[in-house]
Amino acid sequence: MDYKVALSIFMPLGVAIAAVGSAIGLGKVISAAMESIGRQPEAATKILINMTIGCAFIEALTIYVLVFVFVLAGKF
């Protein structure tokens, strides 16, 4: 198998895996935040701020994978 064929198969697969992992991670983060707010409503502001920061980091990892794939796609 030529490296171009391997890249054309595994680059979209890598993006798909990153997207699914990001979706699962975001679902868990938001679920835990909503459960925490339900248990302690007076801490909702602090919980939402921390949840937003966590969601931004999770999304950043997915964007890094996408940029990496675009960089590799430009190499061949």
PDB file of N, CA, C, O and CB in Angstrom:
ATOM      1  N   MET A   1       0.846  -1.169   0.000  1.00  0.00           N
ATOM      2  CA  MET A   1       0.000   0.000   0.000  1.00  0.00           C
ATOM      3  C   MET A   1       0.896   1.239   0.000  1.00  0.00           C
ATOM      4  O   MET A   1       1.818   1.366   0.806  1.00  0.00           O
ATOM      5  CB  MET A   1      -0.965  -0.005   1.221  1.00  0.00           C
ATOM      6  N   ASP A   2       0.604   2.119  -0.903  1.00  0.00           N
ATOM      7  CA  ASP A   2       1.334   3.375  -1.026  1.00  0.00           C
ATOM      8  C   ASP A   2       0.967   4.306   0.138  1.00  0.00           C
ATOM      9  O   ASP A   2      -0.137   4.214   0.675  1.00  0.00           O
ATOM     10  CB  ASP A   2       1.028   4.053  -2.390  1.00  0.00           C
ATOM     11  N   TYR A   3       1.864   5.181   0.523  1.00  0.00           N
ATOM     12  CA  TYR A   3       1.578   6.070   1.653  1.00  0.00           C
ATOM     13  C   TYR A   3       0.444   7.039   1.336  1.00  0.00           C
ATOM     14  O   TYR A   3      -0.265   7.470   2.244  1.00  0.00           O
ATOM     15  CB  TYR A   3       2.830   6.851   2.041  1.00  0.00           C
ATOM     16  N   LYS A   4       0.261   7.388   0.065  1.00  0.00           N
ATOM     17  CA  LYS A   4      -0.836   8.293  -0.294  1.00  0.00           C
ATOM     18  C   LYS A   4      -2.189   7.619  -0.078  1.00  0.00           C
ATOM     19  O   LYS A   4      -3.146   8.248   0.374  1.00  0.00           O
ATOM     20  CB  LYS A   4      -0.700   8.750  -1.759  1.00  0.00           C
ATOM     21  N   VAL A   5      -2.251   6.351  -0.402  1.00  0.00           N
ATOM     22  CA  VAL A   5      -3.493   5.607  -0.183  1.00  0.00           C
ATOM     23  C   VAL A   5      -3.768   5.481   1.315  1.00  0.00           C
ATOM     24  O   VAL A   5      -4.903   5.645   1.763  1.00  0.00           O
ATOM     25  CB  VAL A   5      -3.417   4.203  -0.840  1.00  0.00           C
ATOM     26  N   ALA A   6      -2.724   5.190   2.078  1.00  0.00           N
ATOM     27  CA  ALA A   6      -2.890   5.071   3.524  1.00  0.00           C
ATOM     28  C   ALA A   6      -3.346   6.392   4.141  1.00  0.00           C
ATOM     29  O   ALA A   6      -4.225   6.409   5.003  1.00  0.00           O
ATOM     30  CB  ALA A   6      -1.581   4.614   4.170  1.00  0.00           C
ATOM     31  N   LEU A   7      -2.747   7.495   3.698  1.00  0.00           N
ATOM     32  CA  LEU A   7      -3.168   8.799   4.219  1.00  0.00           C
ATOM     33  C   LEU A   7      -4.601   9.122   3.826  1.00  0.00           C
ATOM     34  O   LEU A   7      -5.354   9.672   4.630  1.00  0.00           O
ATOM     35  CB  LEU A   7      -2.235   9.898   3.718  1.00  0.00           C
ATOM     36  N   SER A   8      -4.983   8.789   2.612  1.00  0.00           N
ATOM     37  CA  SER A   8      -6.347   9.102   2.171  1.00  0.00           C
ATOM     38  C   SER A   8      -7.392   8.253   2.898  1.00  0.00           C
ATOM     39  O   SER A   8      -8.560   8.633   2.970  1.00  0.00           O
ATOM     40  CB  SER A   8      -6.472   8.893   0.662  1.00  0.00           C
ATOM     41  N   ILE A   9      -6.977   7.113   3.433  1.00  0.00           N
ATOM     42  CA  ILE A   9      -7.908   6.277   4.208  1.00  0.00           C
ATOM     43  C   ILE A   9      -7.935   6.716   5.670  1.00  0.00           C
ATOM     44  O   ILE A   9      -9.006   6.860   6.258  1.00  0.00           O
ATOM     45  CB  ILE A   9      -7.512   4.784   4.109  1.00  0.00           C
ATOM     46  N   PHE A  10      -6.763   6.927   6.250  1.00  0.00           N
ATOM     47  CA  PHE A  10      -6.692   7.128   7.692  1.00  0.00           C
ATOM     48  C   PHE A  10      -6.864   8.573   8.141  1.00  0.00           C
ATOM     49  O   PHE A  10      -7.174   8.800   9.311  1.00  0.00           O
ATOM     50  CB  PHE A  10      -5.396   6.624   8.189  1.00  0.00           C
ATOM     51  N   MET A  11      -6.682   9.546   7.280  1.00  0.00           N
ATOM     52  CA  MET A  11      -6.909  10.936   7.687  1.00  0.00           C
ATOM     53  C   MET A  11      -8.383  11.198   7.991  1.00  0.00           C
ATOM     54  O   MET A  11      -8.686  11.734   9.057  1.00  0.00           O
ATOM     55  CB  MET A  11      -6.426  11.892   6.594  1.00  0.00           C
ATOM     56  N   PRO A  12      -9.312  10.843   7.099  1.00  0.00           N
ATOM     57  CA  PRO A  12     -10.721  11.040   7.469  1.00  0.00           C
ATOM     58  C   PRO A  12     -11.146  10.177   8.654  1.00  0.00           C
ATOM     59  O   PRO A  12     -11.995  10.576   9.451  1.00  0.00           O
ATOM     60  CB  PRO A  12     -11.613  10.738   6.281  1.00  0.00           C
ATOM     61  N   LEU A  13     -10.553   8.999   8.760  1.00  0.00           N
ATOM     62  CA  LEU A  13     -10.859   8.133   9.895  1.00  0.00           C
ATOM     63  C   LEU A  13     -10.403   8.778  11.206  1.00  0.00           C
ATOM     64  O   LEU A  13     -11.100   8.702  12.217  1.00  0.00           O
ATOM     65  CB  LEU A  13     -10.192   6.756   9.716  1.00  0.00           C
ATOM     66  N   GLY A  14      -9.233   9.410  11.181  1.00  0.00           N
ATOM     67  CA  GLY A  14      -8.743  10.104  12.373  1.00  0.00           C
ATOM     68  C   GLY A  14      -9.633  11.269  12.778  1.00  0.00           C
ATOM     69  O   GLY A  14      -9.883  11.482  13.964  1.00  0.00           O
ATOM     70  N   VAL A  15     -10.108  12.017  11.802  1.00  0.00           N
ATOM     71  CA  VAL A  15     -11.021  13.128  12.104  1.00  0.00           C
ATOM     72  C   VAL A  15     -12.332  12.596  12.672  1.00  0.00           C
ATOM     73  O   VAL A  15     -12.894  13.175  13.601  1.00  0.00           O
ATOM     74  CB  VAL A  15     -11.292  13.975  10.837  1.00  0.00           C
ATOM     75  N   ALA A  16     -12.812  11.495  12.111  1.00  0.00           N
ATOM     76  CA  ALA A  16     -14.064  10.911  12.601  1.00  0.00           C
ATOM     77  C   ALA A  16     -13.916  10.418  14.039  1.00  0.00           C
ATOM     78  O   ALA A  16     -14.808  10.623  14.862  1.00  0.00           O
ATOM     79  CB  ALA A  16     -14.506   9.753  11.691  1.00  0.00           C
ATOM     80  N   ILE A  17     -12.804   9.777  14.338  1.00  0.00           N
ATOM     81  CA  ILE A  17     -12.569   9.302  15.705  1.00  0.00           C
ATOM     82  C   ILE A  17     -12.462  10.479  16.670  1.00  0.00           C
ATOM     83  O   ILE A  17     -12.995  10.421  17.779  1.00  0.00           O
ATOM     84  CB  ILE A  17     -11.289   8.442  15.769  1.00  0.00           C
ATOM     85  N   ALA A  18     -11.781  11.539  16.260  1.00  0.00           N
ATOM     86  CA  ALA A  18     -11.668  12.727  17.109  1.00  0.00           C
ATOM     87  C   ALA A  18     -13.034  13.372  17.332  1.00  0.00           C
ATOM     88  O   ALA A  18     -13.332  13.834  18.433  1.00  0.00           O
ATOM     89  CB  ALA A  18     -10.699  13.745  16.482  1.00  0.00           C
ATOM     90  N   ALA A  19     -13.857  13.403  16.297  1.00  0.00           N
ATOM     91  CA  ALA A  19     -15.189  14.006  16.427  1.00  0.00           C
ATOM     92  C   ALA A  19     -16.074  13.183  17.360  1.00  0.00           C
ATOM     93  O   ALA A  19     -16.798  13.744  18.182  1.00  0.00           O
ATOM     94  CB  ALA A  19     -15.857  14.136  15.047  1.00  0.00           C
ATOM     95  N   VAL A  20     -16.020  11.869  17.238  1.00  0.00           N
ATOM     96  CA  VAL A  20     -16.823  11.019  18.113  1.00  0.00           C
ATOM     97  C   VAL A  20     -16.332  11.134  19.557  1.00  0.00           C
ATOM     98  O   VAL A  20     -17.137  11.227  20.483  1.00  0.00           O
ATOM     99  CB  VAL A  20     -16.773   9.547  17.640  1.00  0.00           C
ATOM    100  N   GLY A  21     -15.022  11.128  19.747  1.00  0.00           N
ATOM    101  CA  GLY A  21     -14.480  11.289  21.094  1.00  0.00           C
ATOM    102  C   GLY A  21     -14.841  12.631  21.702  1.00  0.00           C
ATOM    103  O   GLY A  21     -15.139  12.724  22.893  1.00  0.00           O
ATOM    104  N   SER A  22     -14.814  13.657  20.889  1.00  0.00           N
ATOM    105  CA  SER A  22     -15.201  14.984  21.362  1.00  0.00           C
ATOM    106  C   SER A  22     -16.679  15.026  21.744  1.00  0.00           C
ATOM    107  O   SER A  22     -17.048  15.624  22.755  1.00  0.00           O
ATOM    108  CB  SER A  22     -14.905  16.037  20.289  1.00  0.00           C
ATOM    109  N   ALA A  23     -17.509  14.399  20.946  1.00  0.00           N
ATOM    110  CA  ALA A  23     -18.948  14.384  21.246  1.00  0.00           C
ATOM    111  C   ALA A  23     -19.226  13.633  22.543  1.00  0.00           C
ATOM    112  O   ALA A  23     -20.045  14.069  23.352  1.00  0.00           O
ATOM    113  CB  ALA A  23     -19.736  13.742  20.088  1.00  0.00           C
ATOM    114  N   ILE A  24     -18.552  12.516  22.742  1.00  0.00           N
ATOM    115  CA  ILE A  24     -18.740  11.759  23.980  1.00  0.00           C
ATOM    116  C   ILE A  24     -18.246  12.571  25.179  1.00  0.00           C
ATOM    117  O   ILE A  24     -18.910  12.629  26.214  1.00  0.00           O
ATOM    118  CB  ILE A  24     -17.999  10.402  23.907  1.00  0.00           C
ATOM    119  N   GLY A  25     -17.086  13.191  25.031  1.00  0.00           N
ATOM    120  CA  GLY A  25     -16.544  14.007  26.115  1.00  0.00           C
ATOM    121  C   GLY A  25     -17.429  15.190  26.459  1.00  0.00           C
ATOM    122  O   GLY A  25     -17.664  15.482  27.632  1.00  0.00           O
ATOM    123  N   LEU A  26     -17.917  15.867  25.436  1.00  0.00           N
ATOM    124  CA  LEU A  26     -18.806  17.008  25.683  1.00  0.00           C
ATOM    125  C   LEU A  26     -20.104  16.561  26.340  1.00  0.00           C
ATOM    126  O   LEU A  26     -20.628  17.244  27.220  1.00  0.00           O
ATOM    127  CB  LEU A  26     -19.110  17.744  24.373  1.00  0.00           C
ATOM    128  N   GLY A  27     -20.615  15.428  25.916  1.00  0.00           N
ATOM    129  CA  GLY A  27     -21.835  14.910  26.538  1.00  0.00           C
ATOM    130  C   GLY A  27     -21.644  14.620  28.009  1.00  0.00           C
ATOM    131  O   GLY A  27     -22.510  14.929  28.827  1.00  0.00           O
ATOM    132  N   LYS A  28     -20.511  14.025  28.350  1.00  0.00           N
ATOM    133  CA  LYS A  28     -20.239  13.726  29.759  1.00  0.00           C
ATOM    134  C   LYS A  28     -20.045  14.999  30.580  1.00  0.00           C
ATOM    135  O   LYS A  28     -20.532  15.099  31.706  1.00  0.00           O
ATOM    136  CB  LYS A  28     -19.002  12.839  29.881  1.00  0.00           C
ATOM    137  N   VAL A  29     -19.335  15.964  30.014  1.00  0.00           N
ATOM    138  CA  VAL A  29     -19.092  17.222  30.732  1.00  0.00           C
ATOM    139  C   VAL A  29     -20.400  17.952  31.003  1.00  0.00           C
ATOM    140  O   VAL A  29     -20.653  18.395  32.123  1.00  0.00           O
ATOM    141  CB  VAL A  29     -18.139  18.129  29.930  1.00  0.00           C
ATOM    142  N   ILE A  30     -21.213  18.071  29.992  1.00  0.00           N
ATOM    143  CA  ILE A  30     -22.471  18.813  30.147  1.00  0.00           C
ATOM    144  C   ILE A  30     -23.426  18.066  31.067  1.00  0.00           C
ATOM    145  O   ILE A  30     -24.122  18.681  31.876  1.00  0.00           O
ATOM    146  CB  ILE A  30     -23.135  19.050  28.776  1.00  0.00           C
ATOM    147  N   SER A  31     -23.463  16.744  30.948  1.00  0.00           N
ATOM    148  CA  SER A  31     -24.314  15.955  31.829  1.00  0.00           C
ATOM    149  C   SER A  31     -23.905  16.117  33.292  1.00  0.00           C
ATOM    150  O   SER A  31     -24.754  16.294  34.166  1.00  0.00           O
ATOM    151  CB  SER A  31     -24.262  14.482  31.431  1.00  0.00           C
ATOM    152  N   ALA A  32     -22.613  16.057  33.548  1.00  0.00           N
ATOM    153  CA  ALA A  32     -22.135  16.213  34.924  1.00  0.00           C
ATOM    154  C   ALA A  32     -22.402  17.619  35.444  1.00  0.00           C
ATOM    155  O   ALA A  32     -22.740  17.798  36.614  1.00  0.00           O
ATOM    156  CB  ALA A  32     -20.640  15.900  35.010  1.00  0.00           C
ATOM    157  N   ALA A  33     -22.251  18.619  34.573  1.00  0.00           N
ATOM    158  CA  ALA A  33     -22.505  19.998  35.008  1.00  0.00           C
ATOM    159  C   ALA A  33     -23.983  20.205  35.342  1.00  0.00           C
ATOM    160  O   ALA A  33     -24.312  20.844  36.341  1.00  0.00           O
ATOM    161  CB  ALA A  33     -22.068  20.994  33.918  1.00  0.00           C
ATOM    162  N   MET A  34     -24.860  19.671  34.517  1.00  0.00           N
ATOM    163  CA  MET A  34     -26.290  19.840  34.783  1.00  0.00           C
ATOM    164  C   MET A  34     -26.698  19.096  36.057  1.00  0.00           C
ATOM    165  O   MET A  34     -27.539  19.575  36.817  1.00  0.00           O
ATOM    166  CB  MET A  34     -27.122  19.340  33.585  1.00  0.00           C
ATOM    167  N   GLU A  35     -26.101  17.927  36.285  1.00  0.00           N
ATOM    168  CA  GLU A  35     -26.393  17.192  37.513  1.00  0.00           C
ATOM    169  C   GLU A  35     -25.883  17.962  38.729  1.00  0.00           C
ATOM    170  O   GLU A  35     -26.546  17.996  39.766  1.00  0.00           O
ATOM    171  CB  GLU A  35     -25.764  15.787  37.467  1.00  0.00           C
ATOM    172  N   SER A  36     -24.717  18.573  38.606  1.00  0.00           N
ATOM    173  CA  SER A  36     -24.166  19.355  39.713  1.00  0.00           C
ATOM    174  C   SER A  36     -25.022  20.581  40.008  1.00  0.00           C
ATOM    175  O   SER A  36     -25.238  20.931  41.168  1.00  0.00           O
ATOM    176  CB  SER A  36     -22.734  19.784  39.398  1.00  0.00           C
ATOM    177  N   ILE A  37     -25.505  21.224  38.962  1.00  0.00           N
ATOM    178  CA  ILE A  37     -26.369  22.390  39.159  1.00  0.00           C
ATOM    179  C   ILE A  37     -27.681  21.969  39.816  1.00  0.00           C
ATOM    180  O   ILE A  37     -28.225  22.690  40.652  1.00  0.00           O
ATOM    181  CB  ILE A  37     -26.646  23.098  37.813  1.00  0.00           C
ATOM    182  N   GLY A  38     -28.181  20.798  39.432  1.00  0.00           N
ATOM    183  CA  GLY A  38     -29.407  20.301  40.058  1.00  0.00           C
ATOM    184  C   GLY A  38     -29.220  20.013  41.535  1.00  0.00           C
ATOM    185  O   GLY A  38     -30.146  20.197  42.326  1.00  0.00           O
ATOM    186  N   ARG A  39     -28.032  19.563  41.917  1.00  0.00           N
ATOM    187  CA  ARG A  39     -27.769  19.257  43.322  1.00  0.00           C
ATOM    188  C   ARG A  39     -27.455  20.508  44.142  1.00  0.00           C
ATOM    189  O   ARG A  39     -27.792  20.592  45.323  1.00  0.00           O
ATOM    190  CB  ARG A  39     -26.619  18.276  43.428  1.00  0.00           C
ATOM    191  N   GLN A  40     -26.804  21.478  43.498  1.00  0.00           N
ATOM    192  CA  GLN A  40     -26.387  22.683  44.221  1.00  0.00           C
ATOM    193  C   GLN A  40     -26.627  23.907  43.330  1.00  0.00           C
ATOM    194  O   GLN A  40     -25.685  24.409  42.717  1.00  0.00           O
ATOM    195  CB  GLN A  40     -24.879  22.589  44.649  1.00  0.00           C
ATOM    196  N   PRO A  41     -27.856  24.389  43.249  1.00  0.00           N
ATOM    197  CA  PRO A  41     -28.183  25.488  42.335  1.00  0.00           C
ATOM    198  C   PRO A  41     -27.465  26.801  42.629  1.00  0.00           C
ATOM    199  O   PRO A  41     -27.273  27.609  41.720  1.00  0.00           O
ATOM    200  CB  PRO A  41     -29.644  25.729  42.367  1.00  0.00           C
ATOM    201  N   GLU A  42     -27.070  27.028  43.861  1.00  0.00           N
ATOM    202  CA  GLU A  42     -26.411  28.302  44.184  1.00  0.00           C
ATOM    203  C   GLU A  42     -25.004  28.377  43.611  1.00  0.00           C
ATOM    204  O   GLU A  42     -24.433  29.466  43.546  1.00  0.00           O
ATOM    205  CB  GLU A  42     -26.358  28.498  45.693  1.00  0.00           C
ATOM    206  N   ALA A  43     -24.436  27.269  43.198  1.00  0.00           N
ATOM    207  CA  ALA A  43     -23.095  27.266  42.601  1.00  0.00           C
ATOM    208  C   ALA A  43     -23.156  27.210  41.074  1.00  0.00           C
ATOM    209  O   ALA A  43     -22.163  26.875  40.429  1.00  0.00           O
ATOM    210  CB  ALA A  43     -22.283  26.082  43.132  1.00  0.00           C
ATOM    211  N   ALA A  44     -24.300  27.529  40.499  1.00  0.00           N
ATOM    212  CA  ALA A  44     -24.494  27.383  39.057  1.00  0.00           C
ATOM    213  C   ALA A  44     -23.516  28.230  38.245  1.00  0.00           C
ATOM    214  O   ALA A  44     -23.018  27.777  37.214  1.00  0.00           O
ATOM    215  CB  ALA A  44     -25.916  27.756  38.689  1.00  0.00           C
ATOM    216  N   THR A  45     -23.239  29.432  38.689  1.00  0.00           N
ATOM    217  CA  THR A  45     -22.346  30.313  37.933  1.00  0.00           C
ATOM    218  C   THR A  45     -20.931  29.734  37.857  1.00  0.00           C
ATOM    219  O   THR A  45     -20.330  29.699  36.784  1.00  0.00           O
ATOM    220  CB  THR A  45     -22.309  31.710  38.573  1.00  0.00           C
ATOM    221  N   LYS A  46     -20.409  29.289  38.979  1.00  0.00           N
ATOM    222  CA  LYS A  46     -19.063  28.703  38.991  1.00  0.00           C
ATOM    223  C   LYS A  46     -19.005  27.425  38.154  1.00  0.00           C
ATOM    224  O   LYS A  46     -18.039  27.186  37.429  1.00  0.00           O
ATOM    225  CB  LYS A  46     -18.623  28.404  40.433  1.00  0.00           C
ATOM    226  N   ILE A  47     -20.043  26.616  38.263  1.00  0.00           N
ATOM    227  CA  ILE A  47     -20.073  25.360  37.508  1.00  0.00           C
ATOM    228  C   ILE A  47     -20.124  25.644  36.013  1.00  0.00           C
ATOM    229  O   ILE A  47     -19.420  24.996  35.238  1.00  0.00           O
ATOM    230  CB  ILE A  47     -21.282  24.498  37.930  1.00  0.00           C
ATOM    231  N   LEU A  48     -20.939  26.596  35.600  1.00  0.00           N
ATOM    232  CA  LEU A  48     -21.053  26.904  34.175  1.00  0.00           C
ATOM    233  C   LEU A  48     -19.774  27.502  33.605  1.00  0.00           C
ATOM    234  O   LEU A  48     -19.418  27.233  32.458  1.00  0.00           O
ATOM    235  CB  LEU A  48     -22.204  27.857  33.942  1.00  0.00           C
ATOM    236  N   ILE A  49     -19.086  28.306  34.397  1.00  0.00           N
ATOM    237  CA  ILE A  49     -17.812  28.873  33.925  1.00  0.00           C
ATOM    238  C   ILE A  49     -16.792  27.760  33.712  1.00  0.00           C
ATOM    239  O   ILE A  49     -16.119  27.716  32.682  1.00  0.00           O
ATOM    240  CB  ILE A  49     -17.264  29.920  34.934  1.00  0.00           C
ATOM    241  N   ASN A  50     -16.680  26.871  34.678  1.00  0.00           N
ATOM    242  CA  ASN A  50     -15.735  25.761  34.546  1.00  0.00           C
ATOM    243  C   ASN A  50     -16.139  24.814  33.424  1.00  0.00           C
ATOM    244  O   ASN A  50     -15.275  24.289  32.723  1.00  0.00           O
ATOM    245  CB  ASN A  50     -15.633  24.994  35.861  1.00  0.00           C
ATOM    246  N   MET A  51     -17.435  24.589  33.242  1.00  0.00           N
ATOM    247  CA  MET A  51     -17.907  23.742  32.161  1.00  0.00           C
ATOM    248  C   MET A  51     -17.554  24.353  30.809  1.00  0.00           C
ATOM    249  O   MET A  51     -17.145  23.637  29.895  1.00  0.00           O
ATOM    250  CB  MET A  51     -19.418  23.526  32.271  1.00  0.00           C
ATOM    251  N   THR A  52     -17.706  25.648  30.676  1.00  0.00           N
ATOM    252  CA  THR A  52     -17.390  26.325  29.422  1.00  0.00           C
ATOM    253  C   THR A  52     -15.908  26.213  29.088  1.00  0.00           C
ATOM    254  O   THR A  52     -15.544  25.984  27.935  1.00  0.00           O
ATOM    255  CB  THR A  52     -17.799  27.791  29.495  1.00  0.00           C
ATOM    256  N   ILE A  53     -15.066  26.372  30.082  1.00  0.00           N
ATOM    257  CA  ILE A  53     -13.624  26.237  29.860  1.00  0.00           C
ATOM    258  C   ILE A  53     -13.288  24.811  29.450  1.00  0.00           C
ATOM    259  O   ILE A  53     -12.503  24.605  28.524  1.00  0.00           O
ATOM    260  CB  ILE A  53     -12.835  26.630  31.127  1.00  0.00           C
ATOM    261  N   GLY A  54     -13.861  23.836  30.116  1.00  0.00           N
ATOM    262  CA  GLY A  54     -13.630  22.442  29.761  1.00  0.00           C
ATOM    263  C   GLY A  54     -14.102  22.119  28.360  1.00  0.00           C
ATOM    264  O   GLY A  54     -13.419  21.406  27.624  1.00  0.00           O
ATOM    265  N   CYS A  55     -15.263  22.633  27.978  1.00  0.00           N
ATOM    266  CA  CYS A  55     -15.781  22.401  26.624  1.00  0.00           C
ATOM    267  C   CYS A  55     -14.870  23.047  25.577  1.00  0.00           C
ATOM    268  O   CYS A  55     -14.675  22.492  24.496  1.00  0.00           O
ATOM    269  CB  CYS A  55     -17.219  22.955  26.492  1.00  0.00           C
ATOM    270  N   ALA A  56     -14.322  24.199  25.893  1.00  0.00           N
ATOM    271  CA  ALA A  56     -13.404  24.856  24.953  1.00  0.00           C
ATOM    272  C   ALA A  56     -12.150  24.021  24.742  1.00  0.00           C
ATOM    273  O   ALA A  56     -11.663  23.912  23.617  1.00  0.00           O
ATOM    274  CB  ALA A  56     -13.024  26.254  25.461  1.00  0.00           C
ATOM    275  N   PHE A  57     -11.620  23.429  25.812  1.00  0.00           N
ATOM    276  CA  PHE A  57     -10.434  22.572  25.670  1.00  0.00           C
ATOM    277  C   PHE A  57     -10.743  21.328  24.856  1.00  0.00           C
ATOM    278  O   PHE A  57      -9.927  20.909  24.035  1.00  0.00           O
ATOM    279  CB  PHE A  57      -9.898  22.171  27.043  1.00  0.00           C
ATOM    280  N   ILE A  58     -11.902  20.733  25.069  1.00  0.00           N
ATOM    281  CA  ILE A  58     -12.281  19.541  24.303  1.00  0.00           C
ATOM    282  C   ILE A  58     -12.417  19.886  22.827  1.00  0.00           C
ATOM    283  O   ILE A  58     -11.932  19.145  21.971  1.00  0.00           O
ATOM    284  CB  ILE A  58     -13.603  18.942  24.837  1.00  0.00           C
ATOM    285  N   GLU A  59     -13.065  20.992  22.523  1.00  0.00           N
ATOM    286  CA  GLU A  59     -13.219  21.405  21.129  1.00  0.00           C
ATOM    287  C   GLU A  59     -11.874  21.769  20.508  1.00  0.00           C
ATOM    288  O   GLU A  59     -11.657  21.536  19.319  1.00  0.00           O
ATOM    289  CB  GLU A  59     -14.180  22.592  21.030  1.00  0.00           C
ATOM    290  N   ALA A  60     -10.971  22.338  21.303  1.00  0.00           N
ATOM    291  CA  ALA A  60      -9.649  22.693  20.780  1.00  0.00           C
ATOM    292  C   ALA A  60      -8.890  21.452  20.330  1.00  0.00           C
ATOM    293  O   ALA A  60      -8.200  21.487  19.311  1.00  0.00           O
ATOM    294  CB  ALA A  60      -8.837  23.450  21.840  1.00  0.00           C
ATOM    295  N   LEU A  61      -9.007  20.366  21.067  1.00  0.00           N
ATOM    296  CA  LEU A  61      -8.339  19.132  20.665  1.00  0.00           C
ATOM    297  C   LEU A  61      -8.871  18.636  19.324  1.00  0.00           C
ATOM    298  O   LEU A  61      -8.099  18.157  18.494  1.00  0.00           O
ATOM    299  CB  LEU A  61      -8.519  18.052  21.737  1.00  0.00           C
ATOM    300  N   THR A  62     -10.156  18.742  19.108  1.00  0.00           N
ATOM    301  CA  THR A  62     -10.739  18.320  17.838  1.00  0.00           C
ATOM    302  C   THR A  62     -10.259  19.221  16.701  1.00  0.00           C
ATOM    303  O   THR A  62      -9.976  18.736  15.606  1.00  0.00           O
ATOM    304  CB  THR A  62     -12.277  18.335  17.920  1.00  0.00           C
ATOM    305  N   ILE A  63     -10.166  20.499  16.949  1.00  0.00           N
ATOM    306  CA  ILE A  63      -9.681  21.429  15.924  1.00  0.00           C
ATOM    307  C   ILE A  63      -8.212  21.165  15.617  1.00  0.00           C
ATOM    308  O   ILE A  63      -7.792  21.289  14.466  1.00  0.00           O
ATOM    309  CB  ILE A  63      -9.876  22.891  16.378  1.00  0.00           C
ATOM    310  N   TYR A  64      -7.416  20.799  16.639  1.00  0.00           N
ATOM    311  CA  TYR A  64      -6.011  20.453  16.395  1.00  0.00           C
ATOM    312  C   TYR A  64      -5.901  19.256  15.465  1.00  0.00           C
ATOM    313  O   TYR A  64      -5.044  19.241  14.581  1.00  0.00           O
ATOM    314  CB  TYR A  64      -5.289  20.159  17.717  1.00  0.00           C
ATOM    315  N   VAL A  65      -6.743  18.260  15.646  1.00  0.00           N
ATOM    316  CA  VAL A  65      -6.727  17.086  14.768  1.00  0.00           C
ATOM    317  C   VAL A  65      -7.086  17.504  13.342  1.00  0.00           C
ATOM    318  O   VAL A  65      -6.460  17.047  12.386  1.00  0.00           O
ATOM    319  CB  VAL A  65      -7.712  15.996  15.282  1.00  0.00           C
ATOM    320  N   LEU A  66      -8.078  18.357  13.197  1.00  0.00           N
ATOM    321  CA  LEU A  66      -8.486  18.807  11.870  1.00  0.00           C
ATOM    322  C   LEU A  66      -7.360  19.589  11.188  1.00  0.00           C
ATOM    323  O   LEU A  66      -7.113  19.392   9.998  1.00  0.00           O
ATOM    324  CB  LEU A  66      -9.753  19.672  11.966  1.00  0.00           C
ATOM    325  N   VAL A  67      -6.688  20.454  11.908  1.00  0.00           N
ATOM    326  CA  VAL A  67      -5.564  21.213  11.348  1.00  0.00           C
ATOM    327  C   VAL A  67      -4.430  20.270  10.962  1.00  0.00           C
ATOM    328  O   VAL A  67      -3.813  20.436   9.910  1.00  0.00           O
ATOM    329  CB  VAL A  67      -5.061  22.272  12.356  1.00  0.00           C
ATOM    330  N   PHE A  68      -4.154  19.286  11.808  1.00  0.00           N
ATOM    331  CA  PHE A  68      -3.113  18.302  11.510  1.00  0.00           C
ATOM    332  C   PHE A  68      -3.425  17.548  10.224  1.00  0.00           C
ATOM    333  O   PHE A  68      -2.531  17.300   9.416  1.00  0.00           O
ATOM    334  CB  PHE A  68      -2.959  17.318  12.671  1.00  0.00           C
ATOM    335  N   VAL A  69      -4.691  17.183  10.031  1.00  0.00           N
ATOM    336  CA  VAL A  69      -5.092  16.481   8.813  1.00  0.00           C
ATOM    337  C   VAL A  69      -4.927  17.388   7.603  1.00  0.00           C
ATOM    338  O   VAL A  69      -4.477  16.927   6.554  1.00  0.00           O
ATOM    339  CB  VAL A  69      -6.547  15.991   8.918  1.00  0.00           C
ATOM    340  N   PHE A  70      -5.272  18.642   7.717  1.00  0.00           N
ATOM    341  CA  PHE A  70      -5.100  19.567   6.596  1.00  0.00           C
ATOM    342  C   PHE A  70      -3.628  19.760   6.268  1.00  0.00           C
ATOM    343  O   PHE A  70      -3.263  19.883   5.099  1.00  0.00           O
ATOM    344  CB  PHE A  70      -5.747  20.917   6.909  1.00  0.00           C
ATOM    345  N   VAL A  71      -2.785  19.787   7.288  1.00  0.00           N
ATOM    346  CA  VAL A  71      -1.348  19.923   7.043  1.00  0.00           C
ATOM    347  C   VAL A  71      -0.829  18.679   6.327  1.00  0.00           C
ATOM    348  O   VAL A  71      -0.062  18.787   5.371  1.00  0.00           O
ATOM    349  CB  VAL A  71      -0.578  20.147   8.375  1.00  0.00           C
ATOM    350  N   LEU A  72      -1.239  17.515   6.781  1.00  0.00           N
ATOM    351  CA  LEU A  72      -0.816  16.284   6.107  1.00  0.00           C
ATOM    352  C   LEU A  72      -1.367  16.191   4.683  1.00  0.00           C
ATOM    353  O   LEU A  72      -0.693  15.685   3.787  1.00  0.00           O
ATOM    354  CB  LEU A  72      -1.264  15.067   6.913  1.00  0.00           C
ATOM    355  N   ALA A  73      -2.569  16.671   4.479  1.00  0.00           N
ATOM    356  CA  ALA A  73      -3.163  16.622   3.156  1.00  0.00           C
ATOM    357  C   ALA A  73      -2.390  17.511   2.178  1.00  0.00           C
ATOM    358  O   ALA A  73      -2.336  17.222   0.983  1.00  0.00           O
ATOM    359  CB  ALA A  73      -4.633  17.049   3.220  1.00  0.00           C
ATOM    360  N   GLY A  74      -1.805  18.568   2.676  1.00  0.00           N
ATOM    361  CA  GLY A  74      -1.011  19.443   1.831  1.00  0.00           C
ATOM    362  C   GLY A  74       0.344  18.878   1.482  1.00  0.00           C
ATOM    363  O   GLY A  74       1.008  19.383   0.577  1.00  0.00           O
ATOM    364  N   LYS A  75       0.770  17.843   2.178  1.00  0.00           N
ATOM    365  CA  LYS A  75       2.090  17.259   1.946  1.00  0.00           C
ATOM    366  C   LYS A  75       2.123  16.319   0.735  1.00  0.00           C
ATOM    367  O   LYS A  75       3.185  16.079   0.159  1.00  0.00           O
ATOM    368  CB  LYS A  75       2.537  16.509   3.181  1.00  0.00           C
ATOM    369  N   PHE A  76       0.957  15.789   0.353  1.00  0.00           N
ATOM    370  CA  PHE A  76       0.992  14.864  -0.783  1.00  0.00           C
ATOM    371  C   PHE A  76       0.129  15.283  -1.920  1.00  0.00           C
ATOM    372  O   PHE A  76       0.070  14.592  -2.937  1.00  0.00           O
ATOM    373  CB  PHE A  76       0.588  13.518  -0.357  1.00  0.00           C
TER     374      PHE A  76
END
